[in-house]
Amino acid sequence: MDRELKVYNILEQPFYITRQKHDTTFNMPVCHYHNVYEIYYLLEGRRNYFIQNKIYPVVKGDIVLININDIHKTMDFNNSAHERILINFKKDFIAPLLDDNNCLLDCFLSENKVIHLNVSEQSFVQSILMKMLEEDRKKQKGYRTYEKILLTELLLFINRNMEKFNEQKRYSSSIQNKMSEVALYLMENYMKKISLKQVAEEFFITPSHLSRTFKKTTGFTFVEYLNSIRIKEARKLLKETGKSVMEIAELTGFESQTHFGRVFKQMTGMSPLQYRKQPGF
């Protein structure tokens, strides 16, 4: 059975921040994406972060930027403990502070998803994050206003330094690069009839090696990742076009409408037609 792809569509509040520590090995149980922006800051430890089609090593003091609908998953690095701060927010939360070009959100469009900070930059960012956590904990009068100000300050800092951040390089193994290429291939060819054997031949490796290495490197099985891309596109077509379910199944690479419906329900909890009728998704 295909594993579930979690789709988070609604936050109960426009801004959310949490601090969490794991003293033992921790891997996200499922891959997911959502309709909010995400900022991840690693306070301690090391992690591997899979985003869209690339694997990023993340170390203490790094910021990870997740755009709306980016498929992602965090994974353990050598059984290490870690502590992180996570922010999710809707565009509406800072809408009054955005200019016509939404430039505060430009950093989420960058190909560079992980930002490596020096010691002074880490201190600056952590001071903002700690103030956010304190405001969210105490919830004193005007705390939401101050959270907007702090988030805006953080986004301004990131955006003003994006050119420098984009020049940063970090070692990535040949295996990680190869699996990133495979993931990109799936993203670009999901609409075709793709099999593990065919992709393995495309990259001159055996199917068993591809299956094992892709899962170990990305945290996704081959089928799980391929289906997640297909269902993500199918959701878009269901909402933005009048195409039939059968047409959408064909356009997203599924072998039949029945298979498409089964996978879609596993991943979203509803049938394609039920999803199309849902308001606000």
ABEGO torsion letter per residue (X at the ends): XBBBBBBBABBABABBBBBBBBABBBBBABBBBBABBBBBBBABEBBBBBBGABBBBBBBGBBBBBBBGBBBBBBBBGGBBBBBBBBBBBAAAAAAABBAAGAAAAAAABABABBBBBAAAAAAAAAAAAAAAAAAAAGBBGAAAAAAAAAAAAAAAAAAAAAAAAABBBBBBAAAAAAAAAAAAAAAAAABBBBAAAAAAAAGBBAAAAAAAAAAAAGBBAAAAAAAAAAAAAAAAAAABABBAAAAAAAAGBABAAAAAAAAAAAAGBBAAAAAABBGX
